[in-house]
């Protein structure tokens, strides 16, 4: 295992409260500021453009295939289509039916065109979080419950493996997926478990070599794991709360979102989007292939 403190470039000096959900879509880097409900895009390192602002928290988005400027969003208490005029067309709000006040969190589309997103209780109630799958017909299915802060779904390129973090308990799960139905094959297995003093797993992505990159909330670090579970590399991040990681296909750079939330003495890099030189690329984000 190696550790480095590669020089970080401030890509966006946004001072975001809780930037998250960084993905690469159609030649641009797209991310959210969860608690302010804002969606941003960055192309060619120009100034970030605000695409939408909602009156509910916005956990993550994916583009809707065949519908330009329309997104499927994990927002508020459920899943909605975010239309070009900024309106939300709700598919379902399952977190309205939970006992603890809750919100949606991170999410991602898989290679088969389904959208997966986690949830959490505002007060961090243990076991109150769930993982949901939105199928192409718009049905929202609860796939897993009993989680606390469901975070960072990430898929292998063939769509047969999903990694899922439960941030509050320091666990990364690995789930086998039937790529045709989207059903879980057996029970999730523990891929990695982090002690409290090593940070909490947050946003994740799988690189072109099949290795898993994980942002470590509270530790100011990003880790890269081999598919067999052993730790390959740790990258120091000059902000205590990195939240998501993104590897564009042809950029040779790792994008890392960070948060000011929970930082007692924030610096200029707390809440910024940072860039790091890396030797491996990733893959472009997938679209939700809805038939609505």
SVG drawing of the C-alpha trace seen along z (x, -y; Angstrom):
<svg xmlns="http://www.w3.org/2000/svg" viewBox="-46 -31 50 47">
<polyline fill="none" stroke="black" stroke-width="0.4" points="0.0,0.0 1.3,-3.5 0.4,-6.9 0.8,-10.2 0.0,-13.8 -0.3,-14.8 -0.7,-18.5 -4.4,-19.4 -5.8,-21.9 -8.9,-23.9 -11.2,-23.2 -14.2,-25.1 -13.7,-27.4 -17.4,-27.1 -17.4,-27.0 -20.2,-24.5 -22.0,-23.4 -22.2,-19.7 -21.0,-19.1 -21.6,-15.5 -22.5,-13.2 -19.8,-14.1 -20.3,-12.3 -19.0,-12.7 -21.8,-13.0 -21.4,-14.0 -18.1,-15.7 -18.9,-17.7 -18.6,-17.2 -21.9,-17.4 -22.3,-17.6 -24.7,-18.8 -24.7,-20.8 -27.1,-18.6 -28.4,-20.9 -29.0,-23.9 -30.7,-21.8 -28.4,-23.0 -27.2,-21.2 -24.0,-22.3 -22.1,-21.5 -18.5,-22.2 -17.0,-21.9 -13.4,-22.6 -12.6,-24.0 -14.6,-27.1 -16.8,-28.6 -19.3,-26.2 -22.9,-26.7 -25.9,-26.3 -28.4,-24.1 -31.1,-24.0 -32.0,-25.0 -34.7,-23.1 -36.6,-23.8 -35.6,-20.3 -32.2,-18.7 -30.7,-17.2 -28.6,-14.1 -27.6,-13.1 -28.8,-13.0 -28.4,-11.0 -29.4,-12.1 -32.6,-10.6 -31.8,-8.9 -33.3,-10.5 -34.6,-13.6 -32.1,-16.4 -31.6,-18.5 -33.9,-16.2 -32.5,-14.4 -33.6,-11.7 -33.0,-13.0 -32.7,-11.6 -34.3,-14.6 -36.2,-15.4 -38.0,-12.3 -38.0,-10.4 -37.2,-10.1 -38.3,-12.6 -37.7,-13.7 -36.1,-17.2 -37.3,-18.8 -35.6,-21.5 -37.7,-24.2 -36.5,-23.2 -39.8,-21.5 -39.9,-18.1 -42.2,-15.4 -42.3,-12.9 -42.1,-9.1 -42.4,-8.2 -41.6,-9.6 -41.0,-6.5 -39.2,-8.4 -42.5,-10.1 -43.6,-6.8 -40.8,-6.3 -41.0,-7.1 -38.0,-9.3 -37.7,-12.6 -35.5,-11.5 -34.1,-12.5 -32.5,-11.0 -28.8,-10.9 -26.3,-9.7 -27.3,-7.9 -26.1,-6.6 -27.5,-4.9 -26.2,-1.5 -25.0,-0.2 -28.4,1.3 -30.1,-2.0 -31.6,-1.7 -31.2,-4.4 -30.1,-3.5 -30.2,-5.9 -29.8,-5.7 -31.5,-7.5 -30.8,-8.6 -32.6,-10.0 -31.8,-13.7 -30.8,-12.8 -28.8,-9.7 -31.1,-7.2 -29.4,-3.8 -31.0,-1.5 -33.4,-4.2 -31.7,-4.4 -32.6,-2.4 -31.4,-1.7 -33.9,-2.2 -33.8,-1.1 -35.9,-3.0 -36.6,-0.7 -37.2,-2.0 -41.0,-1.9 -40.7,-4.4 -41.3,-1.9 -39.3,-2.7 -38.3,0.5 -36.8,0.7 -33.9,3.1 -32.2,2.9 -33.2,1.5 -31.6,1.4 -28.9,-1.0 -28.0,-4.2 -26.4,-6.5 -26.6,-4.8 -24.0,-6.3 -21.9,-6.1 -23.4,-3.4 -20.8,-2.4 -21.0,0.2 -18.5,2.3 -18.5,1.8 -20.5,5.0 -23.2,4.0 -22.9,7.3 -21.3,5.8 -22.4,2.8 -20.5,1.3 -22.5,-0.5 -21.2,-2.4 -23.0,-2.7 -21.1,-5.7 -22.2,-5.8 -20.9,-2.3 -17.8,-2.5 -18.7,0.4 -18.5,0.9 -20.7,3.6 -20.4,5.6 -23.6,6.8 -23.9,9.2 -26.6,7.9 -28.5,9.7 -28.0,7.3 -31.2,8.3 -33.6,7.9 -31.6,5.7 -32.3,8.1 -29.6,8.8 -28.1,12.2 -27.8,13.4 -27.0,11.2 -24.5,8.3 -21.0,9.1 -18.6,6.9 -16.0,5.6 -14.2,3.4 -14.7,2.2 -13.0,-1.0 -12.2,-1.8 -13.5,-5.1 -10.0,-6.7 -9.7,-6.0 -12.7,-8.0 -16.1,-7.1 -16.6,-5.8 -18.7,-8.2 -18.9,-8.6 -17.2,-5.9 -16.4,-5.1 -14.9,-2.2 -11.9,-2.9 -11.1,-1.5 -9.0,1.3 -12.0,2.4 -10.5,0.9 -12.7,-1.0 -12.0,-4.6 -13.6,-5.8 -13.8,-9.3 -13.2,-9.2 -15.4,-11.7 -13.6,-13.0 -10.2,-11.6 -9.1,-14.0 -8.3,-11.1 -9.3,-9.0 -8.5,-5.3 -8.1,-2.9 -9.0,0.7 -8.2,3.8 -11.3,5.8 -10.1,8.5 -10.4,6.0 -6.8,5.1 -5.8,1.5 -3.7,0.2 -3.2,-3.5 -4.2,-6.4 -4.3,-9.9 -4.2,-12.8 -6.9,-15.5 -6.5,-19.0 -10.0,-19.1 -11.3,-17.0 -14.6,-16.0 -14.1,-14.7 -17.5,-13.4 -17.4,-12.0 -14.8,-10.9 -15.1,-11.0 -12.6,-9.7 -13.4,-11.0 -12.5,-8.6 -9.8,-10.6 -8.7,-13.3 -6.0,-11.6 -7.5,-13.5 -9.5,-12.7 -12.3,-15.1 -13.1,-15.2 -16.0,-17.2 -15.7,-18.4 -17.9,-19.8 -17.9,-22.8 -20.6,-21.1 -19.3,-19.9 -15.9,-21.6 -15.1,-23.7 -12.4,-25.8 -13.0,-25.7 -10.2,-26.6 -10.3,-27.7 -10.4,-24.1 -13.3,-23.1 -16.3,-23.0 -14.3,-23.2 -14.1,-20.8 -10.5,-19.6 -8.5,-17.9 -5.6,-15.5 -3.4,-14.0 -3.8,-10.2 -2.5,-7.5 -5.8,-5.7 -9.1,-6.8 -12.7,-5.9 -15.8,-5.7 -18.6,-8.1 -21.7,-8.1 -24.7,-6.1 -28.1,-7.4 -31.5,-6.3 -33.2,-4.6 -36.8,-5.4 -39.7,-4.5 -42.1,-7.1"/>
</svg>
